[in-house]
Amino acid sequence: MSSRGNFTQGQTWGALKKAWKGYRIAKVQSDRSKMEEYAKKIRTLQGELGIKQASFPELGL
């Protein structure tokens, strides 16, 4: 089974896990631009996986 795009579902889940890790690091460092970048990536990957998209009210997403 594959998600949309050229990646397997497993690769997409791996990318999502890394994106969350990056988001948490950016949040600790108070790097808003990186937080926004990771938040958008997280939402895109969640959409590709067909799962509920996280909301980021502190970023207006």
Predicted model as a PDB file, atoms N, CA, C, CB and O in Angstrom, pLDDT in the B-factor column:
MODEL        1                                                                  
ATOM      1  N   MET A   1       0.845  -1.182   0.000  1.00 50.00           N  
ATOM      2  CA  MET A   1       0.000   0.000   0.000  1.00 50.00           C  
ATOM      3  C   MET A   1       0.891   1.246   0.000  1.00 50.00           C  
ATOM      4  CB  MET A   1      -0.961  -0.002   1.227  1.00 50.00           C  
ATOM      5  O   MET A   1       1.861   1.315   0.754  1.00 50.00           O  
ATOM      6  N   SER A   2       0.571   2.206  -0.824  1.00 49.00           N  
ATOM      7  CA  SER A   2       1.384   3.424  -0.845  1.00 49.00           C  
ATOM      8  C   SER A   2       0.490   4.643  -0.720  1.00 49.00           C  
ATOM      9  CB  SER A   2       2.226   3.504  -2.137  1.00 49.00           C  
ATOM     10  O   SER A   2      -0.671   4.630  -1.129  1.00 49.00           O  
ATOM     11  N   SER A   3       1.049   5.686  -0.152  1.00 49.00           N  
ATOM     12  CA  SER A   3       0.320   6.945  -0.048  1.00 49.00           C  
ATOM     13  C   SER A   3       0.516   7.683  -1.365  1.00 49.00           C  
ATOM     14  CB  SER A   3       0.812   7.808   1.181  1.00 49.00           C  
ATOM     15  O   SER A   3       1.280   7.246  -2.226  1.00 49.00           O  
ATOM     16  N   ARG A   4      -0.177   8.800  -1.513  1.00 55.00           N  
ATOM     17  CA  ARG A   4       0.011   9.600  -2.722  1.00 55.00           C  
ATOM     18  C   ARG A   4       1.447  10.087  -2.783  1.00 55.00           C  
ATOM     19  CB  ARG A   4      -0.973  10.797  -2.761  1.00 55.00           C  
ATOM     20  O   ARG A   4       2.073  10.322  -1.749  1.00 55.00           O  
ATOM     21  N   GLY A   5       1.960  10.235  -3.971  1.00 61.00           N  
ATOM     22  CA  GLY A   5       3.355  10.636  -4.113  1.00 61.00           C  
ATOM     23  C   GLY A   5       4.201   9.424  -4.445  1.00 61.00           C  
ATOM     24  O   GLY A   5       3.670   8.368  -4.790  1.00 61.00           O  
ATOM     25  N   ASN A   6       5.498   9.568  -4.346  1.00 76.00           N  
ATOM     26  CA  ASN A   6       6.413   8.504  -4.735  1.00 76.00           C  
ATOM     27  C   ASN A   6       6.975   7.730  -3.548  1.00 76.00           C  
ATOM     28  CB  ASN A   6       7.541   9.079  -5.534  1.00 76.00           C  
ATOM     29  O   ASN A   6       7.970   7.018  -3.688  1.00 76.00           O  
ATOM     30  N   PHE A   7       6.354   7.861  -2.395  1.00 86.00           N  
ATOM     31  CA  PHE A   7       6.889   7.219  -1.202  1.00 86.00           C  
ATOM     32  C   PHE A   7       5.922   6.171  -0.672  1.00 86.00           C  
ATOM     33  CB  PHE A   7       7.185   8.259  -0.122  1.00 86.00           C  
ATOM     34  O   PHE A   7       4.711   6.286  -0.860  1.00 86.00           O  
ATOM     35  N   THR A   8       6.451   5.158  -0.014  1.00 93.00           N  
ATOM     36  CA  THR A   8       5.595   4.149   0.589  1.00 93.00           C  
ATOM     37  C   THR A   8       4.961   4.742   1.835  1.00 93.00           C  
ATOM     38  CB  THR A   8       6.392   2.857   0.925  1.00 93.00           C  
ATOM     39  O   THR A   8       5.392   5.781   2.335  1.00 93.00           O  
ATOM     40  N   GLN A   9       3.934   4.069   2.329  1.00 94.00           N  
ATOM     41  CA  GLN A   9       3.278   4.548   3.538  1.00 94.00           C  
ATOM     42  C   GLN A   9       4.266   4.554   4.707  1.00 94.00           C  
ATOM     43  CB  GLN A   9       2.050   3.675   3.871  1.00 94.00           C  
ATOM     44  O   GLN A   9       4.239   5.461   5.538  1.00 94.00           O  
ATOM     45  N   GLY A  10       5.132   3.548   4.769  1.00 96.00           N  
ATOM     46  CA  GLY A  10       6.141   3.484   5.833  1.00 96.00           C  
ATOM     47  C   GLY A  10       7.104   4.659   5.774  1.00 96.00           C  
ATOM     48  O   GLY A  10       7.467   5.225   6.806  1.00 96.00           O  
ATOM     49  N   GLN A  11       7.519   5.026   4.561  1.00 96.00           N  
ATOM     50  CA  GLN A  11       8.429   6.174   4.415  1.00 96.00           C  
ATOM     51  C   GLN A  11       7.730   7.465   4.834  1.00 96.00           C  
ATOM     52  CB  GLN A  11       8.932   6.291   2.953  1.00 96.00           C  
ATOM     53  O   GLN A  11       8.341   8.342   5.445  1.00 96.00           O  
ATOM     54  N   THR A  12       6.452   7.570   4.500  1.00 96.00           N  
ATOM     55  CA  THR A  12       5.694   8.771   4.861  1.00 96.00           C  
ATOM     56  C   THR A  12       5.544   8.869   6.375  1.00 96.00           C  
ATOM     57  CB  THR A  12       4.306   8.763   4.186  1.00 96.00           C  
ATOM     58  O   THR A  12       5.674   9.956   6.940  1.00 96.00           O  
ATOM     59  N   TRP A  13       5.269   7.733   7.045  1.00 97.00           N  
ATOM     60  CA  TRP A  13       5.191   7.730   8.511  1.00 97.00           C  
ATOM     61  C   TRP A  13       6.541   8.128   9.112  1.00 97.00           C  
ATOM     62  CB  TRP A  13       4.759   6.332   9.035  1.00 97.00           C  
ATOM     63  O   TRP A  13       6.585   8.876  10.089  1.00 97.00           O  
ATOM     64  N   GLY A  14       7.642   7.637   8.537  1.00 98.00           N  
ATOM     65  CA  GLY A  14       8.979   7.987   9.020  1.00 98.00           C  
ATOM     66  C   GLY A  14       9.243   9.472   8.883  1.00 98.00           C  
ATOM     67  O   GLY A  14       9.805  10.101   9.779  1.00 98.00           O  
ATOM     68  N   ALA A  15       8.830  10.028   7.750  1.00 97.00           N  
ATOM     69  CA  ALA A  15       9.006  11.467   7.523  1.00 97.00           C  
ATOM     70  C   ALA A  15       8.172  12.267   8.520  1.00 97.00           C  
ATOM     71  CB  ALA A  15       8.615  11.842   6.073  1.00 97.00           C  
ATOM     72  O   ALA A  15       8.608  13.307   9.014  1.00 97.00           O  
ATOM     73  N   LEU A  16       6.974  11.775   8.809  1.00 98.00           N  
ATOM     74  CA  LEU A  16       6.099  12.457   9.769  1.00 98.00           C  
ATOM     75  C   LEU A  16       6.730  12.456  11.162  1.00 98.00           C  
ATOM     76  CB  LEU A  16       4.707  11.783   9.812  1.00 98.00           C  
ATOM     77  O   LEU A  16       6.695  13.466  11.864  1.00 98.00           O  
ATOM     78  N   LYS A  17       7.301  11.331  11.552  1.00 98.00           N  
ATOM     79  CA  LYS A  17       7.961  11.224  12.857  1.00 98.00           C  
ATOM     80  C   LYS A  17       9.122  12.221  12.955  1.00 98.00           C  
ATOM     81  CB  LYS A  17       8.473   9.780  13.089  1.00 98.00           C  
ATOM     82  O   LYS A  17       9.292  12.891  13.973  1.00 98.00           O  
ATOM     83  N   LYS A  18       9.913  12.307  11.886  1.00 98.00           N  
ATOM     84  CA  LYS A  18      11.047  13.242  11.870  1.00 98.00           C  
ATOM     85  C   LYS A  18      10.563  14.691  11.897  1.00 98.00           C  
ATOM     86  CB  LYS A  18      11.924  13.004  10.627  1.00 98.00           C  
ATOM     87  O   LYS A  18      11.173  15.543  12.543  1.00 98.00           O  
ATOM     88  N   ALA A  19       9.466  14.964  11.193  1.00 98.00           N  
ATOM     89  CA  ALA A  19       8.929  16.329  11.166  1.00 98.00           C  
ATOM     90  C   ALA A  19       8.463  16.752  12.558  1.00 98.00           C  
ATOM     91  CB  ALA A  19       7.762  16.433  10.159  1.00 98.00           C  
ATOM     92  O   ALA A  19       8.683  17.893  12.964  1.00 98.00           O  
ATOM     93  N   TRP A  20       7.815  15.833  13.298  1.00 98.00           N  
ATOM     94  CA  TRP A  20       7.395  16.146  14.666  1.00 98.00           C  
ATOM     95  C   TRP A  20       8.606  16.412  15.547  1.00 98.00           C  
ATOM     96  CB  TRP A  20       6.553  14.998  15.253  1.00 98.00           C  
ATOM     97  O   TRP A  20       8.589  17.324  16.374  1.00 98.00           O  
ATOM     98  N   LYS A  21       9.657  15.619  15.372  1.00 98.00           N  
ATOM     99  CA  LYS A  21      10.873  15.811  16.168  1.00 98.00           C  
ATOM    100  C   LYS A  21      11.459  17.196  15.875  1.00 98.00           C  
ATOM    101  CB  LYS A  21      11.921  14.692  15.863  1.00 98.00           C  
ATOM    102  O   LYS A  21      11.837  17.924  16.793  1.00 98.00           O  
ATOM    103  N   GLY A  22      11.529  17.547  14.602  1.00 98.00           N  
ATOM    104  CA  GLY A  22      12.038  18.863  14.212  1.00 98.00           C  
ATOM    105  C   GLY A  22      11.190  19.987  14.774  1.00 98.00           C  
ATOM    106  O   GLY A  22      11.710  21.013  15.212  1.00 98.00           O  
ATOM    107  N   TYR A  23       9.871  19.785  14.757  1.00 98.00           N  
ATOM    108  CA  TYR A  23       8.965  20.800  15.296  1.00 98.00           C  
ATOM    109  C   TYR A  23       9.222  21.010  16.788  1.00 98.00           C  
ATOM    110  CB  TYR A  23       7.495  20.394  15.058  1.00 98.00           C  
ATOM    111  O   TYR A  23       9.305  22.147  17.253  1.00 98.00           O  
ATOM    112  N   ARG A  24       9.347  19.919  17.531  1.00 98.00           N  
ATOM    113  CA  ARG A  24       9.579  20.027  18.976  1.00 98.00           C  
ATOM    114  C   ARG A  24      10.905  20.736  19.276  1.00 98.00           C  
ATOM    115  CB  ARG A  24       9.573  18.629  19.622  1.00 98.00           C  
ATOM    116  O   ARG A  24      10.980  21.549  20.198  1.00 98.00           O  
ATOM    117  N   ILE A  25      11.937  20.431  18.505  1.00 98.00           N  
ATOM    118  CA  ILE A  25      13.239  21.087  18.691  1.00 98.00           C  
ATOM    119  C   ILE A  25      13.112  22.585  18.401  1.00 98.00           C  
ATOM    120  CB  ILE A  25      14.321  20.443  17.769  1.00 98.00           C  
ATOM    121  O   ILE A  25      13.608  23.417  19.161  1.00 98.00           O  
ATOM    122  N   ALA A  26      12.440  22.918  17.291  1.00 98.00           N  
ATOM    123  CA  ALA A  26      12.254  24.327  16.925  1.00 98.00           C  
ATOM    124  C   ALA A  26      11.469  25.066  18.008  1.00 98.00           C  
ATOM    125  CB  ALA A  26      11.526  24.443  15.569  1.00 98.00           C  
ATOM    126  O   ALA A  26      11.749  26.228  18.300  1.00 98.00           O  
ATOM    127  N   LYS A  27      10.477  24.381  18.605  1.00 97.00           N  
ATOM    128  CA  LYS A  27       9.663  25.013  19.649  1.00 97.00           C  
ATOM    129  C   LYS A  27      10.517  25.313  20.879  1.00 97.00           C  
ATOM    130  CB  LYS A  27       8.469  24.108  20.033  1.00 97.00           C  
ATOM    131  O   LYS A  27      10.401  26.388  21.468  1.00 97.00           O  
ATOM    132  N   VAL A  28      11.365  24.374  21.264  1.00 98.00           N  
ATOM    133  CA  VAL A  28      12.259  24.574  22.413  1.00 98.00           C  
ATOM    134  C   VAL A  28      13.192  25.761  22.137  1.00 98.00           C  
ATOM    135  CB  VAL A  28      13.089  23.278  22.704  1.00 98.00           C  
ATOM    136  O   VAL A  28      13.501  26.542  23.036  1.00 98.00           O  
ATOM    137  N   GLN A  29      13.632  25.882  20.884  1.00 98.00           N  
ATOM    138  CA  GLN A  29      14.550  26.963  20.505  1.00 98.00           C  
ATOM    139  C   GLN A  29      13.810  28.263  20.188  1.00 98.00           C  
ATOM    140  CB  GLN A  29      15.384  26.540  19.300  1.00 98.00           C  
ATOM    141  O   GLN A  29      14.435  29.270  19.854  1.00 98.00           O  
ATOM    142  N   SER A  30      12.481  28.241  20.291  1.00 97.00           N  
ATOM    143  CA  SER A  30      11.639  29.409  19.973  1.00 97.00           C  
ATOM    144  C   SER A  30      11.901  29.944  18.569  1.00 97.00           C  
ATOM    145  CB  SER A  30      11.875  30.520  20.992  1.00 97.00           C  
ATOM    146  O   SER A  30      11.930  31.155  18.353  1.00 97.00           O  
ATOM    147  N   ASP A  31      12.094  29.019  17.607  1.00 98.00           N  
ATOM    148  CA  ASP A  31      12.345  29.390  16.213  1.00 98.00           C  
ATOM    149  C   ASP A  31      11.023  29.295  15.440  1.00 98.00           C  
ATOM    150  CB  ASP A  31      13.446  28.464  15.568  1.00 98.00           C  
ATOM    151  O   ASP A  31      10.678  28.249  14.891  1.00 98.00           O  
ATOM    152  N   ARG A  32      10.302  30.409  15.415  1.00 97.00           N  
ATOM    153  CA  ARG A  32       8.958  30.417  14.832  1.00 97.00           C  
ATOM    154  C   ARG A  32       8.947  30.033  13.352  1.00 97.00           C  
ATOM    155  CB  ARG A  32       8.338  31.785  14.999  1.00 97.00           C  
ATOM    156  O   ARG A  32       8.052  29.308  12.916  1.00 97.00           O  
ATOM    157  N   SER A  33       9.916  30.500  12.578  1.00 98.00           N  
ATOM    158  CA  SER A  33       9.904  30.180  11.144  1.00 98.00           C  
ATOM    159  C   SER A  33      10.094  28.680  10.916  1.00 98.00           C  
ATOM    160  CB  SER A  33      11.005  30.971  10.407  1.00 98.00           C  
ATOM    161  O   SER A  33       9.445  28.101  10.045  1.00 98.00           O  
ATOM    162  N   LYS A  34      10.974  28.049  11.688  1.00 98.00           N  
ATOM    163  CA  LYS A  34      11.163  26.599  11.579  1.00 98.00           C  
ATOM    164  C   LYS A  34       9.911  25.858  12.060  1.00 98.00           C  
ATOM    165  CB  LYS A  34      12.400  26.150  12.398  1.00 98.00           C  
ATOM    166  O   LYS A  34       9.514  24.850  11.476  1.00 98.00           O  
ATOM    167  N   MET A  35       9.292  26.372  13.138  1.00 98.00           N  
ATOM    168  CA  MET A  35       8.060  25.753  13.642  1.00 98.00           C  
ATOM    169  C   MET A  35       6.987  25.763  12.561  1.00 98.00           C  
ATOM    170  CB  MET A  35       7.553  26.486  14.907  1.00 98.00           C  
ATOM    171  O   MET A  35       6.290  24.766  12.371  1.00 98.00           O  
ATOM    172  N   GLU A  36       6.849  26.880  11.851  1.00 98.00           N  
ATOM    173  CA  GLU A  36       5.854  26.979  10.777  1.00 98.00           C  
ATOM    174  C   GLU A  36       6.181  26.010   9.650  1.00 98.00           C  
ATOM    175  CB  GLU A  36       5.784  28.418  10.233  1.00 98.00           C  
ATOM    176  O   GLU A  36       5.292  25.345   9.118  1.00 98.00           O  
ATOM    177  N   GLU A  37       7.455  25.932   9.290  1.00 98.00           N  
ATOM    178  CA  GLU A  37       7.900  25.033   8.223  1.00 98.00           C  
ATOM    179  C   GLU A  37       7.547  23.577   8.570  1.00 98.00           C  
ATOM    180  CB  GLU A  37       9.430  25.180   7.992  1.00 98.00           C  
ATOM    181  O   GLU A  37       6.977  22.857   7.751  1.00 98.00           O  
ATOM    182  N   TYR A  38       7.891  23.160   9.786  1.00 98.00           N  
ATOM    183  CA  TYR A  38       7.606  21.788  10.209  1.00 98.00           C  
ATOM    184  C   TYR A  38       6.105  21.548  10.351  1.00 98.00           C  
ATOM    185  CB  TYR A  38       8.309  21.485  11.534  1.00 98.00           C  
ATOM    186  O   TYR A  38       5.617  20.475   9.993  1.00 98.00           O  
ATOM    187  N   ALA A  39       5.363  22.536  10.870  1.00 98.00           N  
ATOM    188  CA  ALA A  39       3.919  22.385  11.038  1.00 98.00           C  
ATOM    189  C   ALA A  39       3.240  22.147   9.686  1.00 98.00           C  
ATOM    190  CB  ALA A  39       3.324  23.632  11.725  1.00 98.00           C  
ATOM    191  O   ALA A  39       2.359  21.295   9.572  1.00 98.00           O  
ATOM    192  N   LYS A  40       3.655  22.905   8.661  1.00 98.00           N  
ATOM    193  CA  LYS A  40       3.080  22.728   7.317  1.00 98.00           C  
ATOM    194  C   LYS A  40       3.428  21.354   6.765  1.00 98.00           C  
ATOM    195  CB  LYS A  40       3.585  23.829   6.355  1.00 98.00           C  
ATOM    196  O   LYS A  40       2.595  20.699   6.139  1.00 98.00           O  
ATOM    197  N   LYS A  41       4.670  20.918   7.002  1.00 98.00           N  
ATOM    198  CA  LYS A  41       5.109  19.600   6.542  1.00 98.00           C  
ATOM    199  C   LYS A  41       4.304  18.497   7.242  1.00 98.00           C  
ATOM    200  CB  LYS A  41       6.627  19.412   6.804  1.00 98.00           C  
ATOM    201  O   LYS A  41       3.876  17.532   6.608  1.00 98.00           O  
ATOM    202  N   ILE A  42       4.103  18.652   8.554  1.00 98.00           N  
ATOM    203  CA  ILE A  42       3.340  17.670   9.336  1.00 98.00           C  
ATOM    204  C   ILE A  42       1.927  17.559   8.774  1.00 98.00           C  
ATOM    205  CB  ILE A  42       3.299  18.065  10.841  1.00 98.00           C  
ATOM    206  O   ILE A  42       1.430  16.454   8.558  1.00 98.00           O  
ATOM    207  N   ARG A  43       1.285  18.690   8.539  1.00 98.00           N  
ATOM    208  CA  ARG A  43      -0.093  18.682   8.031  1.00 98.00           C  
ATOM    209  C   ARG A  43      -0.163  18.056   6.636  1.00 98.00           C  
ATOM    210  CB  ARG A  43      -0.658  20.115   7.994  1.00 98.00           C  
ATOM    211  O   ARG A  43      -1.104  17.319   6.338  1.00 98.00           O  
ATOM    212  N   THR A  44       0.809  18.338   5.790  1.00 97.00           N  
ATOM    213  CA  THR A  44       0.844  17.753   4.452  1.00 97.00           C  
ATOM    214  C   THR A  44       0.977  16.238   4.527  1.00 97.00           C  
ATOM    215  CB  THR A  44       1.999  18.346   3.637  1.00 97.00           C  
ATOM    216  O   THR A  44       0.243  15.509   3.861  1.00 97.00           O  
ATOM    217  N   LEU A  45       1.920  15.768   5.344  1.00 97.00           N  
ATOM    218  CA  LEU A  45       2.139  14.327   5.482  1.00 97.00           C  
ATOM    219  C   LEU A  45       0.917  13.636   6.072  1.00 97.00           C  
ATOM    220  CB  LEU A  45       3.363  14.055   6.356  1.00 97.00           C  
ATOM    221  O   LEU A  45       0.551  12.544   5.638  1.00 97.00           O  
ATOM    222  N   GLN A  46       0.283  14.267   7.058  1.00 97.00           N  
ATOM    223  CA  GLN A  46      -0.923  13.688   7.649  1.00 97.00           C  
ATOM    224  C   GLN A  46      -2.028  13.587   6.600  1.00 97.00           C  
ATOM    225  CB  GLN A  46      -1.399  14.531   8.853  1.00 97.00           C  
ATOM    226  O   GLN A  46      -2.784  12.616   6.579  1.00 97.00           O  
ATOM    227  N   GLY A  47      -2.116  14.590   5.736  1.00 96.00           N  
ATOM    228  CA  GLY A  47      -3.104  14.560   4.654  1.00 96.00           C  
ATOM    229  C   GLY A  47      -2.833  13.409   3.700  1.00 96.00           C  
ATOM    230  O   GLY A  47      -3.760  12.725   3.267  1.00 96.00           O  
ATOM    231  N   GLU A  48      -1.566  13.196   3.372  1.00 94.00           N  
ATOM    232  CA  GLU A  48      -1.184  12.095   2.476  1.00 94.00           C  
ATOM    233  C   GLU A  48      -1.516  10.742   3.094  1.00 94.00           C  
ATOM    234  CB  GLU A  48       0.313  12.166   2.148  1.00 94.00           C  
ATOM    235  O   GLU A  48      -1.867   9.800   2.383  1.00 94.00           O  
ATOM    236  N   LEU A  49      -1.404  10.646   4.412  1.00 96.00           N  
ATOM    237  CA  LEU A  49      -1.691   9.393   5.108  1.00 96.00           C  
ATOM    238  C   LEU A  49      -3.189   9.216   5.372  1.00 96.00           C  
ATOM    239  CB  LEU A  49      -0.924   9.341   6.424  1.00 96.00           C  
ATOM    240  O   LEU A  49      -3.632   8.140   5.774  1.00 96.00           O  
ATOM    241  N   GLY A  50      -3.955  10.271   5.144  1.00 96.00           N  
ATOM    242  CA  GLY A  50      -5.393  10.198   5.370  1.00 96.00           C  
ATOM    243  C   GLY A  50      -5.769  10.170   6.844  1.00 96.00           C  
ATOM    244  O   GLY A  50      -6.792   9.599   7.223  1.00 96.00           O  
ATOM    245  N   ILE A  51      -4.926  10.796   7.680  1.00 97.00           N  
ATOM    246  CA  ILE A  51      -5.221  10.853   9.114  1.00 97.00           C  
ATOM    247  C   ILE A  51      -5.564  12.291   9.487  1.00 97.00           C  
ATOM    248  CB  ILE A  51      -4.014  10.331   9.964  1.00 97.00           C  
ATOM    249  O   ILE A  51      -5.301  13.223   8.727  1.00 97.00           O  
ATOM    250  N   LYS A  52      -6.162  12.457  10.680  1.00 97.00           N  
ATOM    251  CA  LYS A  52      -6.567  13.782  11.144  1.00 97.00           C  
ATOM    252  C   LYS A  52      -5.345  14.704  11.201  1.00 97.00           C  
ATOM    253  CB  LYS A  52      -7.252  13.693  12.540  1.00 97.00           C  
ATOM    254  O   LYS A  52      -4.286  14.333  11.708  1.00 97.00           O  
ATOM    255  N   GLN A  53      -5.523  15.910  10.665  1.00 97.00           N  
ATOM    256  CA  GLN A  53      -4.413  16.859  10.653  1.00 97.00           C  
ATOM    257  C   GLN A  53      -4.330  17.598  11.987  1.00 97.00           C  
ATOM    258  CB  GLN A  53      -4.570  17.864   9.492  1.00 97.00           C  
ATOM    259  O   GLN A  53      -5.335  18.052  12.533  1.00 97.00           O  
ATOM    260  N   ALA A  54      -3.116  17.702  12.488  1.00 97.00           N  
ATOM    261  CA  ALA A  54      -2.867  18.425  13.733  1.00 97.00           C  
ATOM    262  C   ALA A  54      -3.145  19.907  13.517  1.00 97.00           C  
ATOM    263  CB  ALA A  54      -1.409  18.205  14.226  1.00 97.00           C  
ATOM    264  O   ALA A  54      -2.993  20.424  12.410  1.00 97.00           O  
ATOM    265  N   SER A  55      -3.556  20.584  14.589  1.00 97.00           N  
ATOM    266  CA  SER A  55      -3.724  22.034  14.485  1.00 97.00           C  
ATOM    267  C   SER A  55      -2.629  22.688  15.326  1.00 97.00           C  
ATOM    268  CB  SER A  55      -5.162  22.488  14.961  1.00 97.00           C  
ATOM    269  O   SER A  55      -2.199  22.163  16.353  1.00 97.00           O  
ATOM    270  N   PHE A  56      -2.208  23.825  14.860  1.00 97.00           N  
ATOM    271  CA  PHE A  56      -1.143  24.573  15.533  1.00 97.00           C  
ATOM    272  C   PHE A  56      -1.670  25.985  15.789  1.00 97.00           C  
ATOM    273  CB  PHE A  56       0.189  24.600  14.670  1.00 97.00           C  
ATOM    274  O   PHE A  56      -1.313  26.928  15.084  1.00 97.00           O  
ATOM    275  N   PRO A  57      -2.538  26.119  16.823  1.00 95.00           N  
ATOM    276  CA  PRO A  57      -3.158  27.440  17.063  1.00 95.00           C  
ATOM    277  C   PRO A  57      -2.146  28.551  17.324  1.00 95.00           C  
ATOM    278  CB  PRO A  57      -4.103  27.354  18.240  1.00 95.00           C  
ATOM    279  O   PRO A  57      -2.400  29.705  16.981  1.00 95.00           O  
ATOM    280  N   GLU A  58      -1.006  28.222  17.925  1.00 93.00           N  
ATOM    281  CA  GLU A  58       0.011  29.246  18.200  1.00 93.00           C  
ATOM    282  C   GLU A  58       0.627  29.788  16.922  1.00 93.00           C  
ATOM    283  CB  GLU A  58       1.105  28.678  19.092  1.00 93.00           C  
ATOM    284  O   GLU A  58       1.239  30.856  16.925  1.00 93.00           O  
ATOM    285  N   LEU A  59       0.463  29.041  15.813  1.00 96.00           N  
ATOM    286  CA  LEU A  59       0.991  29.479  14.514  1.00 96.00           C  
ATOM    287  C   LEU A  59      -0.138  29.898  13.577  1.00 96.00           C  
ATOM    288  CB  LEU A  59       1.824  28.359  13.866  1.00 96.00           C  
ATOM    289  O   LEU A  59       0.116  30.297  12.441  1.00 96.00           O  
ATOM    290  N   GLY A  60      -1.370  29.811  14.044  1.00 94.00           N  
ATOM    291  CA  GLY A  60      -2.510  30.150  13.198  1.00 94.00           C  
ATOM    292  C   GLY A  60      -2.784  29.098  12.140  1.00 94.00           C  
ATOM    293  O   GLY A  60      -3.354  29.407  11.094  1.00 94.00           O  
ATOM    294  N   LEU A  61      -2.381  27.847  12.399  1.00 92.00           N  
ATOM    295  CA  LEU A  61      -2.616  26.751  11.440  1.00 92.00           C  
ATOM    296  C   LEU A  61      -3.578  25.727  12.020  1.00 92.00           C  
ATOM    297  CB  LEU A  61      -1.286  26.065  11.055  1.00 92.00           C  
ATOM    298  O   LEU A  61      -3.895  24.736  11.362  1.00 92.00           O  
TER     299      LEU A  61                                                      
ENDMDL                                                                          
END                                                                             
